[in-house]
Amino acid sequence: MKKALALILAAALLFGFAACGKKDADTNADTTAAETTAAEETPSETQAAVPSDESTQASEDATAAVSEGESTTAAGETTVPAITAAPTSTEEIVALYNSAVNSAFDAKAGFDKERMTDNEKLDAGVALKAFKSLVYKFMGVGAENKYTESVAKGKWDSDTRRHYLRKSTLTAADVTKATCTANGNQYTIVLNVKGGSSKGSENEKYTNAPIDKCGICVGKEDKGYYDHKTGEVIYDAVAGTYAGAVIEEKYDNAKITAVVDGATGHLVKLSVEFDIAVAIDISVGSGTATARTHIYYKNFKY
């Protein structure tokens, strides 16, 4: 009896061990399967660090947009960055131009200035042609009326009309086309300015001249340093001698080219060009005088 009971007890223990072994095996199998599934669903750290082709290209494009034009030293250190992108809208380009001109004005910058004309022509009768040199003087054209000036930094003339450079108040509405390109560390701005006209007579005086807003020297009364002489200005110069004079002036093909330092926003060079035509009717005759005006600023010192 005791022997039979011992056999039954041994069999029960053996069965229990077998069941436990199967349970542990099942548990280990489930754990291994779960870990395998998680590994498949979650990328490794190495995989997560590798971007897709699209993200790599986007990153390269962004870096190029920021660093384009930058210069580096032999050690690979970045020096003063060059211009990364030029403004494209007319409003932005005009604003950049105004800022550059006005910074020179506010700083009373030094510069060299030259105004000259070419293609002068007087289409008039014999009587008026006899006064050709005087007509050209009134207009500020001709070789004898070439104007040059070196303005020292901070030493502008106290006469407010004789600053040689004025603040620019151009707007997008004053130009027909505006372009801006980045060259190295400089902007080159080109503005095509709308044409304008003016008149001076005993009964009528007016001036509509967007070009006068770009910073060139203009004003009232007759002055040899004015870059654009309007009908009003010419009339004021001749009215005392030629009563009843009528002066009608117009200009077109106006173009401004400005080079601006990208790091400082300062003017480097500035040129303004336009064609001028003046119809003169005075007591000795009448006629029309034409010429192209060129105004250059360079060697700015801040």
Short mmCIF file of the C-alpha atoms (twelve columns), coordinates in Angstrom:
data_MODEL
# 
_entry.id   MODEL 
# 
loop_
_atom_site.group_PDB 
_atom_site.id 
_atom_site.type_symbol 
_atom_site.label_atom_id 
_atom_site.label_alt_id 
_atom_site.label_comp_id 
_atom_site.label_asym_id 
_atom_site.label_seq_id 
_atom_site.Cartn_x 
_atom_site.Cartn_y 
_atom_site.Cartn_z 
_atom_site.pdbx_PDB_model_num 
ATOM 1   C CA . MET A 1   0.000  0.000   0.000   1 
ATOM 2   C CA . LYS A 2   2.783  2.361   0.957   1 
ATOM 3   C CA . LYS A 3   4.644  1.457   -2.225  1 
ATOM 4   C CA . ALA A 4   1.621  2.233   -4.379  1 
ATOM 5   C CA . LEU A 5   1.097  5.585   -2.637  1 
ATOM 6   C CA . ALA A 6   4.749  6.521   -3.275  1 
ATOM 7   C CA . LEU A 7   4.360  5.736   -6.976  1 
ATOM 8   C CA . ILE A 8   1.221  7.884   -7.238  1 
ATOM 9   C CA . LEU A 9   2.942  10.815  -5.452  1 
ATOM 10  C CA . ALA A 10  6.000  10.573  -7.743  1 
ATOM 11  C CA . ALA A 11  3.758  10.581  -10.806 1 
ATOM 12  C CA . ALA A 12  1.941  13.712  -9.553  1 
ATOM 13  C CA . LEU A 13  5.195  15.581  -8.979  1 
ATOM 14  C CA . LEU A 14  6.452  14.620  -12.437 1 
ATOM 15  C CA . PHE A 15  3.239  15.898  -14.026 1 
ATOM 16  C CA . GLY A 16  3.527  19.205  -12.131 1 
ATOM 17  C CA . PHE A 17  7.092  19.791  -13.304 1 
ATOM 18  C CA . ALA A 18  6.056  19.144  -16.892 1 
ATOM 19  C CA . ALA A 19  3.211  21.661  -16.692 1 
ATOM 20  C CA . CYS A 20  5.466  24.338  -15.207 1 
ATOM 21  C CA . GLY A 21  8.018  23.788  -17.941 1 
ATOM 22  C CA . LYS A 22  5.383  24.240  -20.607 1 
ATOM 23  C CA . LYS A 23  4.062  27.432  -18.956 1 
ATOM 24  C CA . ASP A 24  7.548  28.972  -18.746 1 
ATOM 25  C CA . ALA A 25  8.207  28.107  -22.372 1 
ATOM 26  C CA . ASP A 26  4.930  29.700  -23.459 1 
ATOM 27  C CA . THR A 27  5.710  32.848  -21.441 1 
ATOM 28  C CA . ASN A 28  9.213  33.138  -22.942 1 
ATOM 29  C CA . ALA A 29  7.801  32.661  -26.436 1 
ATOM 30  C CA . ASP A 30  5.201  35.404  -25.894 1 
ATOM 31  C CA . THR A 31  7.857  37.804  -24.552 1 
ATOM 32  C CA . THR A 32  10.175 37.138  -27.494 1 
ATOM 33  C CA . ALA A 33  7.350  37.704  -29.999 1 
ATOM 34  C CA . ALA A 34  6.369  41.010  -28.347 1 
ATOM 35  C CA . GLU A 35  9.955  42.253  -28.387 1 
ATOM 36  C CA . THR A 36  10.314 41.321  -32.054 1 
ATOM 37  C CA . THR A 37  7.098  43.183  -32.968 1 
ATOM 38  C CA . ALA A 38  8.182  46.308  -31.076 1 
ATOM 39  C CA . ALA A 39  11.555 46.269  -32.820 1 
ATOM 40  C CA . GLU A 40  9.844  46.112  -36.211 1 
ATOM 41  C CA . GLU A 41  7.445  48.971  -35.403 1 
ATOM 42  C CA . THR A 42  10.006 51.328  -33.767 1 
ATOM 43  C CA . PRO A 43  13.118 52.290  -35.851 1 
ATOM 44  C CA . SER A 44  16.477 52.098  -34.197 1 
ATOM 45  C CA . GLU A 45  18.340 55.288  -33.202 1 
ATOM 46  C CA . THR A 46  20.512 54.935  -36.296 1 
ATOM 47  C CA . GLN A 47  17.481 54.617  -38.549 1 
ATOM 48  C CA . ALA A 48  15.745 57.624  -36.958 1 
ATOM 49  C CA . ALA A 49  18.830 59.774  -37.504 1 
ATOM 50  C CA . VAL A 50  18.880 59.150  -41.265 1 
ATOM 51  C CA . PRO A 51  16.517 61.651  -43.030 1 
ATOM 52  C CA . SER A 52  14.609 60.918  -46.195 1 
ATOM 53  C CA . ASP A 53  15.847 62.168  -49.567 1 
ATOM 54  C CA . GLU A 54  13.203 64.945  -49.490 1 
ATOM 55  C CA . SER A 55  14.207 66.240  -46.045 1 
ATOM 56  C CA . THR A 56  17.908 66.104  -46.974 1 
ATOM 57  C CA . GLN A 57  17.301 68.191  -50.099 1 
ATOM 58  C CA . ALA A 58  15.141 70.700  -48.187 1 
ATOM 59  C CA . SER A 59  17.870 71.125  -45.595 1 
ATOM 60  C CA . GLU A 60  20.522 71.647  -48.269 1 
ATOM 61  C CA . ASP A 61  18.338 74.205  -50.045 1 
ATOM 62  C CA . ALA A 62  17.711 76.133  -46.826 1 
ATOM 63  C CA . THR A 63  21.407 76.152  -45.978 1 
ATOM 64  C CA . ALA A 64  22.301 77.383  -49.446 1 
ATOM 65  C CA . ALA A 65  19.737 80.194  -49.210 1 
ATOM 66  C CA . VAL A 66  21.268 81.423  -45.953 1 
ATOM 67  C CA . SER A 67  24.935 80.967  -46.730 1 
ATOM 68  C CA . GLU A 68  25.080 81.834  -50.421 1 
ATOM 69  C CA . GLY A 69  27.881 84.280  -51.045 1 
ATOM 70  C CA . GLU A 70  29.492 83.878  -47.634 1 
ATOM 71  C CA . SER A 71  33.274 83.934  -47.579 1 
ATOM 72  C CA . THR A 72  35.414 81.833  -45.276 1 
ATOM 73  C CA . THR A 73  38.926 82.005  -43.909 1 
ATOM 74  C CA . ALA A 74  41.553 79.268  -44.328 1 
ATOM 75  C CA . ALA A 75  40.440 77.895  -40.976 1 
ATOM 76  C CA . GLY A 76  36.882 77.637  -42.225 1 
ATOM 77  C CA . GLU A 77  35.542 80.516  -40.132 1 
ATOM 78  C CA . THR A 78  32.790 82.599  -41.725 1 
ATOM 79  C CA . THR A 79  33.681 86.237  -42.309 1 
ATOM 80  C CA . VAL A 80  31.247 89.101  -43.044 1 
ATOM 81  C CA . PRO A 81  28.361 87.408  -44.869 1 
ATOM 82  C CA . ALA A 82  27.507 88.459  -48.380 1 
ATOM 83  C CA . ILE A 83  23.995 89.278  -49.516 1 
ATOM 84  C CA . THR A 84  21.815 86.192  -49.390 1 
ATOM 85  C CA . ALA A 85  18.851 87.363  -51.440 1 
ATOM 86  C CA . ALA A 86  17.867 90.528  -53.256 1 
ATOM 87  C CA . PRO A 87  14.403 92.057  -52.773 1 
ATOM 88  C CA . THR A 88  12.054 91.333  -55.640 1 
ATOM 89  C CA . SER A 89  8.941  93.472  -55.273 1 
ATOM 90  C CA . THR A 90  8.893  97.059  -56.495 1 
ATOM 91  C CA . GLU A 91  7.951  98.287  -53.032 1 
ATOM 92  C CA . GLU A 92  10.882 96.504  -51.386 1 
ATOM 93  C CA . ILE A 93  13.387 97.660  -53.996 1 
ATOM 94  C CA . VAL A 94  12.270 101.296 -53.796 1 
ATOM 95  C CA . ALA A 95  12.384 101.120 -49.989 1 
ATOM 96  C CA . LEU A 96  15.959 99.800  -50.136 1 
ATOM 97  C CA . TYR A 97  16.951 102.605 -52.504 1 
ATOM 98  C CA . ASN A 98  15.346 105.280 -50.320 1 
ATOM 99  C CA . SER A 99  17.068 103.895 -47.236 1 
ATOM 100 C CA . ALA A 100 20.496 103.991 -48.925 1 
ATOM 101 C CA . VAL A 101 20.110 107.554 -50.212 1 
ATOM 102 C CA . ASN A 102 18.696 108.809 -46.947 1 
ATOM 103 C CA . SER A 103 21.484 107.219 -44.920 1 
ATOM 104 C CA . ALA A 104 23.972 109.281 -46.957 1 
ATOM 105 C CA . PHE A 105 21.897 112.402 -46.395 1 
ATOM 106 C CA . ASP A 106 21.527 111.848 -42.653 1 
ATOM 107 C CA . ALA A 107 25.242 111.134 -42.259 1 
ATOM 108 C CA . LYS A 108 26.232 114.150 -44.380 1 
ATOM 109 C CA . ALA A 109 28.428 111.712 -46.251 1 
ATOM 110 C CA . GLY A 110 31.332 112.869 -48.344 1 
ATOM 111 C CA . PHE A 111 31.242 112.129 -52.076 1 
ATOM 112 C CA . ASP A 112 32.326 113.289 -55.516 1 
ATOM 113 C CA . LYS A 113 29.637 114.484 -57.876 1 
ATOM 114 C CA . GLU A 114 29.597 115.218 -61.593 1 
ATOM 115 C CA . ARG A 115 26.811 116.366 -63.877 1 
ATOM 116 C CA . MET A 116 27.190 116.513 -67.636 1 
ATOM 117 C CA . THR A 117 25.003 116.425 -70.716 1 
ATOM 118 C CA . ASP A 118 25.249 115.176 -74.265 1 
ATOM 119 C CA . ASN A 119 23.211 115.174 -77.481 1 
ATOM 120 C CA . GLU A 120 22.373 118.850 -77.043 1 
ATOM 121 C CA . LYS A 121 20.283 120.317 -79.832 1 
ATOM 122 C CA . LEU A 122 18.481 123.618 -80.298 1 
ATOM 123 C CA . ASP A 123 15.695 123.608 -82.867 1 
ATOM 124 C CA . ALA A 124 14.810 127.288 -83.256 1 
ATOM 125 C CA . GLY A 125 14.859 130.288 -85.566 1 
ATOM 126 C CA . VAL A 126 17.903 132.439 -86.184 1 
ATOM 127 C CA . ALA A 127 16.952 134.978 -83.527 1 
ATOM 128 C CA . LEU A 128 16.813 132.445 -80.698 1 
ATOM 129 C CA . LYS A 129 19.847 130.548 -81.932 1 
ATOM 130 C CA . ALA A 130 21.849 133.703 -81.400 1 
ATOM 131 C CA . PHE A 131 21.142 133.193 -77.696 1 
ATOM 132 C CA . LYS A 132 22.029 129.493 -77.773 1 
ATOM 133 C CA . SER A 133 24.608 129.640 -74.979 1 
ATOM 134 C CA . LEU A 134 22.157 131.536 -72.773 1 
ATOM 135 C CA . VAL A 135 19.397 129.027 -73.471 1 
ATOM 136 C CA . TYR A 136 21.736 126.171 -72.556 1 
ATOM 137 C CA . LYS A 137 22.707 127.953 -69.367 1 
ATOM 138 C CA . PHE A 138 19.065 128.346 -68.404 1 
ATOM 139 C CA . MET A 139 18.625 124.594 -68.934 1 
ATOM 140 C CA . GLY A 140 21.906 123.610 -67.284 1 
ATOM 141 C CA . VAL A 141 23.094 121.729 -70.381 1 
ATOM 142 C CA . GLY A 142 26.105 121.992 -72.664 1 
ATOM 143 C CA . ALA A 143 29.821 121.483 -72.032 1 
ATOM 144 C CA . GLU A 144 30.202 124.949 -70.535 1 
ATOM 145 C CA . ASN A 145 27.625 124.082 -67.882 1 
ATOM 146 C CA . LYS A 146 29.240 120.843 -66.726 1 
ATOM 147 C CA . TYR A 147 29.171 120.685 -62.935 1 
ATOM 148 C CA . THR A 148 31.603 118.933 -60.587 1 
ATOM 149 C CA . GLU A 149 31.893 119.049 -56.826 1 
ATOM 150 C CA . SER A 150 33.735 117.213 -54.056 1 
ATOM 151 C CA . VAL A 151 31.722 117.280 -50.858 1 
ATOM 152 C CA . ALA A 152 33.640 116.595 -47.637 1 
ATOM 153 C CA . LYS A 153 32.084 114.328 -45.031 1 
ATOM 154 C CA . GLY A 154 30.147 116.415 -42.511 1 
ATOM 155 C CA . LYS A 155 31.058 119.669 -44.284 1 
ATOM 156 C CA . TRP A 156 27.919 120.267 -46.279 1 
ATOM 157 C CA . ASP A 157 27.158 123.857 -47.189 1 
ATOM 158 C CA . SER A 158 24.849 125.595 -44.744 1 
ATOM 159 C CA . ASP A 159 22.590 126.647 -47.634 1 
ATOM 160 C CA . THR A 160 19.878 123.995 -47.470 1 
ATOM 161 C CA . ARG A 161 19.383 124.215 -51.217 1 
ATOM 162 C CA . ARG A 162 22.995 123.284 -51.801 1 
ATOM 163 C CA . HIS A 163 23.306 119.866 -50.256 1 
ATOM 164 C CA . TYR A 164 23.898 118.365 -53.713 1 
ATOM 165 C CA . LEU A 165 22.035 115.306 -52.516 1 
ATOM 166 C CA . ARG A 166 18.590 115.294 -51.006 1 
ATOM 167 C CA . LYS A 167 16.434 112.732 -49.264 1 
ATOM 168 C CA . SER A 168 14.619 110.320 -51.544 1 
ATOM 169 C CA . THR A 169 10.846 110.070 -51.294 1 
ATOM 170 C CA . LEU A 170 10.217 107.801 -54.264 1 
ATOM 171 C CA . THR A 171 7.277  105.399 -54.114 1 
ATOM 172 C CA . ALA A 172 6.387  102.348 -56.151 1 
ATOM 173 C CA . ALA A 173 3.886  104.500 -58.038 1 
ATOM 174 C CA . ASP A 174 6.755  106.688 -59.321 1 
ATOM 175 C CA . VAL A 175 8.527  103.888 -61.196 1 
ATOM 176 C CA . THR A 176 7.636  101.773 -64.201 1 
ATOM 177 C CA . LYS A 177 10.162 99.038  -63.483 1 
ATOM 178 C CA . ALA A 178 12.434 98.083  -60.599 1 
ATOM 179 C CA . THR A 179 15.117 95.408  -60.455 1 
ATOM 180 C CA . CYS A 180 17.653 94.448  -57.820 1 
ATOM 181 C CA . THR A 181 20.471 91.925  -58.098 1 
ATOM 182 C CA . ALA A 182 23.013 90.695  -55.583 1 
ATOM 183 C CA . ASN A 183 26.625 90.799  -56.733 1 
ATOM 184 C CA . GLY A 184 29.067 89.570  -54.130 1 
ATOM 185 C CA . ASN A 185 28.392 91.767  -51.129 1 
ATOM 186 C CA . GLN A 186 26.544 94.495  -53.015 1 
ATOM 187 C CA . TYR A 187 23.094 95.218  -54.356 1 
ATOM 188 C CA . THR A 188 22.682 96.784  -57.787 1 
ATOM 189 C CA . ILE A 189 19.356 98.600  -58.068 1 
ATOM 190 C CA . VAL A 190 17.914 99.832  -61.361 1 
ATOM 191 C CA . LEU A 191 14.796 102.006 -61.329 1 
ATOM 192 C CA . ASN A 192 12.987 103.252 -64.423 1 
ATOM 193 C CA . VAL A 193 11.213 106.389 -63.276 1 
ATOM 194 C CA . LYS A 194 8.080  107.805 -64.842 1 
ATOM 195 C CA . GLY A 195 8.398  110.824 -67.088 1 
ATOM 196 C CA . GLY A 196 7.196  114.235 -66.003 1 
ATOM 197 C CA . SER A 197 6.545  117.785 -67.099 1 
ATOM 198 C CA . SER A 198 6.505  121.331 -65.796 1 
ATOM 199 C CA . LYS A 199 5.528  124.810 -66.924 1 
ATOM 200 C CA . GLY A 200 6.419  128.339 -66.026 1 
ATOM 201 C CA . SER A 201 4.601  131.414 -67.217 1 
ATOM 202 C CA . GLU A 202 3.018  134.530 -65.810 1 
ATOM 203 C CA . ASN A 203 -0.340 132.774 -65.598 1 
ATOM 204 C CA . GLU A 204 0.585  129.180 -64.884 1 
ATOM 205 C CA . LYS A 205 3.214  127.340 -62.885 1 
ATOM 206 C CA . TYR A 206 3.296  123.655 -62.064 1 
ATOM 207 C CA . THR A 207 5.735  120.778 -61.760 1 
ATOM 208 C CA . ASN A 208 5.004  117.070 -61.970 1 
ATOM 209 C CA . ALA A 209 8.426  115.427 -61.827 1 
ATOM 210 C CA . PRO A 210 8.852  112.072 -60.054 1 
ATOM 211 C CA . ILE A 211 12.574 112.161 -60.898 1 
ATOM 212 C CA . ASP A 212 12.962 115.126 -58.524 1 
ATOM 213 C CA . LYS A 213 12.050 112.813 -55.618 1 
ATOM 214 C CA . CYS A 214 15.037 110.484 -56.078 1 
ATOM 215 C CA . GLY A 215 17.613 112.586 -54.200 1 
ATOM 216 C CA . ILE A 216 19.131 114.762 -56.932 1 
ATOM 217 C CA . CYS A 217 19.506 118.459 -56.204 1 
ATOM 218 C CA . VAL A 218 16.519 120.545 -57.305 1 
ATOM 219 C CA . GLY A 219 14.724 123.561 -55.918 1 
ATOM 220 C CA . LYS A 220 13.226 126.955 -56.535 1 
ATOM 221 C CA . GLU A 221 14.790 129.872 -58.389 1 
ATOM 222 C CA . ASP A 222 17.665 129.457 -60.818 1 
ATOM 223 C CA . LYS A 223 20.811 127.798 -59.440 1 
ATOM 224 C CA . GLY A 224 23.728 126.358 -61.372 1 
ATOM 225 C CA . TYR A 225 23.982 123.347 -59.075 1 
ATOM 226 C CA . TYR A 226 20.439 122.146 -59.753 1 
ATOM 227 C CA . ASP A 227 20.385 118.824 -61.583 1 
ATOM 228 C CA . HIS A 228 16.933 119.177 -63.103 1 
ATOM 229 C CA . LYS A 229 15.748 122.625 -64.096 1 
ATOM 230 C CA . THR A 230 11.993 122.728 -64.387 1 
ATOM 231 C CA . GLY A 231 9.858  125.116 -66.428 1 
ATOM 232 C CA . GLU A 232 9.180  127.091 -63.256 1 
ATOM 233 C CA . VAL A 233 12.881 127.524 -62.485 1 
ATOM 234 C CA . ILE A 234 13.767 128.546 -66.042 1 
ATOM 235 C CA . TYR A 235 10.859 130.970 -66.156 1 
ATOM 236 C CA . ASP A 236 12.042 132.621 -62.938 1 
ATOM 237 C CA . ALA A 237 15.450 133.073 -64.563 1 
ATOM 238 C CA . VAL A 238 14.178 134.736 -67.762 1 
ATOM 239 C CA . ALA A 239 10.970 136.498 -66.731 1 
ATOM 240 C CA . GLY A 240 12.751 139.653 -65.608 1 
ATOM 241 C CA . THR A 241 14.372 140.062 -69.025 1 
ATOM 242 C CA . TYR A 242 11.748 138.558 -71.325 1 
ATOM 243 C CA . ALA A 243 8.298  139.628 -70.217 1 
ATOM 244 C CA . GLY A 244 5.575  137.225 -71.181 1 
ATOM 245 C CA . ALA A 245 7.930  134.259 -71.466 1 
ATOM 246 C CA . VAL A 246 6.369  130.805 -71.545 1 
ATOM 247 C CA . ILE A 247 8.538  127.805 -70.675 1 
ATOM 248 C CA . GLU A 248 7.306  124.243 -70.999 1 
ATOM 249 C CA . GLU A 249 9.616  121.431 -69.953 1 
ATOM 250 C CA . LYS A 250 9.337  117.670 -70.003 1 
ATOM 251 C CA . TYR A 251 11.649 114.725 -69.444 1 
ATOM 252 C CA . ASP A 252 11.498 111.001 -70.149 1 
ATOM 253 C CA . ASN A 253 13.642 107.842 -70.283 1 
ATOM 254 C CA . ALA A 254 14.669 108.451 -66.685 1 
ATOM 255 C CA . LYS A 255 16.858 105.731 -65.210 1 
ATOM 256 C CA . ILE A 256 18.492 105.396 -61.799 1 
ATOM 257 C CA . THR A 257 21.296 102.939 -61.074 1 
ATOM 258 C CA . ALA A 258 22.493 102.574 -57.491 1 
ATOM 259 C CA . VAL A 259 25.073 100.257 -55.956 1 
ATOM 260 C CA . VAL A 260 24.487 99.607  -52.247 1 
ATOM 261 C CA . ASP A 261 26.799 97.912  -49.757 1 
ATOM 262 C CA . GLY A 262 24.961 94.853  -48.469 1 
ATOM 263 C CA . ALA A 263 26.580 94.860  -45.031 1 
ATOM 264 C CA . THR A 264 25.994 98.537  -44.180 1 
ATOM 265 C CA . GLY A 265 23.181 99.634  -46.501 1 
ATOM 266 C CA . HIS A 266 25.349 102.566 -47.624 1 
ATOM 267 C CA . LEU A 267 25.517 103.971 -51.129 1 
ATOM 268 C CA . VAL A 268 28.610 103.000 -53.090 1 
ATOM 269 C CA . LYS A 269 27.714 104.632 -56.401 1 
ATOM 270 C CA . LEU A 270 24.697 106.419 -57.837 1 
ATOM 271 C CA . SER A 271 23.823 107.579 -61.332 1 
ATOM 272 C CA . VAL A 272 20.706 109.311 -62.631 1 
ATOM 273 C CA . GLU A 273 19.990 109.877 -66.317 1 
ATOM 274 C CA . PHE A 274 17.104 111.388 -68.265 1 
ATOM 275 C CA . ASP A 275 16.268 113.143 -71.517 1 
ATOM 276 C CA . ILE A 276 15.091 116.723 -71.200 1 
ATOM 277 C CA . ALA A 277 13.205 118.904 -73.678 1 
ATOM 278 C CA . VAL A 278 12.426 122.579 -73.099 1 
ATOM 279 C CA . ALA A 279 10.054 124.573 -75.298 1 
ATOM 280 C CA . ILE A 280 10.933 128.265 -74.988 1 
ATOM 281 C CA . ASP A 281 8.786  131.140 -76.160 1 
ATOM 282 C CA . ILE A 282 10.292 134.540 -75.431 1 
ATOM 283 C CA . SER A 283 10.205 137.945 -77.086 1 
ATOM 284 C CA . VAL A 284 13.123 137.223 -79.443 1 
ATOM 285 C CA . GLY A 285 11.690 133.966 -80.723 1 
ATOM 286 C CA . SER A 286 10.711 130.433 -79.823 1 
ATOM 287 C CA . GLY A 287 12.150 126.968 -80.153 1 
ATOM 288 C CA . THR A 288 12.887 123.678 -78.432 1 
ATOM 289 C CA . ALA A 289 16.154 122.618 -76.821 1 
ATOM 290 C CA . THR A 290 16.897 118.996 -75.993 1 
ATOM 291 C CA . ALA A 291 19.692 117.067 -74.262 1 
ATOM 292 C CA . ARG A 292 20.387 114.014 -72.142 1 
ATOM 293 C CA . THR A 293 21.487 114.653 -68.582 1 
ATOM 294 C CA . HIS A 294 23.873 112.396 -66.637 1 
ATOM 295 C CA . ILE A 295 24.458 112.780 -62.884 1 
ATOM 296 C CA . TYR A 296 27.092 110.685 -61.116 1 
ATOM 297 C CA . TYR A 297 27.921 110.231 -57.425 1 
ATOM 298 C CA . LYS A 298 30.883 108.158 -56.250 1 
ATOM 299 C CA . ASN A 299 33.562 107.811 -53.546 1 
ATOM 300 C CA . PHE A 300 31.079 107.981 -50.677 1 
ATOM 301 C CA . LYS A 301 32.612 108.458 -47.247 1 
ATOM 302 C CA . TYR A 302 30.586 107.838 -44.087 1 
# 
